[in-house]
Amino acid sequence: MIRVTALNGKEFYINAEYIEKIEANPDTTITLFNGKKYIVAEPIEEVVKKVLEYKKKIFLPPTVGDQ
């Protein structure tokens, strides 16, 4: 899950596994596989960065000292 901010300032979490696409229209719009769309305050680059960080935590084995 990644934390994002709605345009009204409320933070919420989106399951990164369900993201189909991320667009700038000009606001950042996240579309899930089920067709649900969320418009968030973060720039598209920040959302992509959060998704990549999440995927690294899930799929990469822990390194020494990460306990």
C-alpha positions in Angstrom: 0.0 0.0 0.0 1.2 3.5 -0.7 0.0 6.7 1.1 -1.3 9.5 -1.1 -3.1 12.8 -0.5 -6.5 13.7 -1.9 -7.0 17.2 -3.2 -8.9 18.1 0.0 -5.8 17.3 2.0 -6.9 14.0 3.5 -4.3 11.2 3.3 -5.3 7.7 2.3 -3.7 4.4 1.1 -4.0 2.7 -2.3 -3.0 -0.8 -3.0 -0.2 -0.4 -5.4 -0.8 -3.9 -6.8 -4.1 -2.7 -8.3 -2.8 0.4 -10.1 -3.3 0.1 -13.9 -2.1 3.6 -14.9 -1.1 7.0 -13.5 -1.7 10.1 -15.6 -1.3 13.9 -15.3 -4.5 15.5 -16.5 -3.2 18.1 -15.2 -3.8 16.7 -11.7 -2.3 13.3 -11.0 -5.0 10.6 -11.7 -4.5 7.0 -10.5 -6.7 4.4 -12.3 -7.1 1.0 -10.7 -7.8 -2.2 -12.6 -11.5 -2.1 -11.6 -11.8 1.3 -13.3 -12.0 3.4 -10.1 -10.1 6.7 -10.4 -8.4 8.7 -7.7 -7.1 12.3 -8.1 -4.2 13.0 -5.8 -2.1 16.0 -4.8 1.2 14.4 -5.4 3.0 14.9 -8.7 3.1 11.8 -10.9 6.8 11.3 -10.4 6.3 11.1 -6.6 3.5 8.5 -7.0 5.7 6.4 -9.3 8.6 6.7 -6.8 6.3 5.5 -4.0 5.1 2.5 -6.1 8.7 1.5 -6.9 9.8 1.8 -3.2 6.8 -0.4 -2.3 7.7 -3.0 -4.9 11.3 -3.1 -3.8 10.2 -3.7 -0.2 8.0 -6.6 -1.3 10.1 -8.3 -3.9 13.7 -7.8 -2.8 15.1 -10.0 0.0 16.2 -8.1 3.1 19.9 -7.1 3.3 22.1 -7.5 6.4 21.1 -4.9 9.0 17.5 -4.5 7.7 16.1 -6.3 10.7 
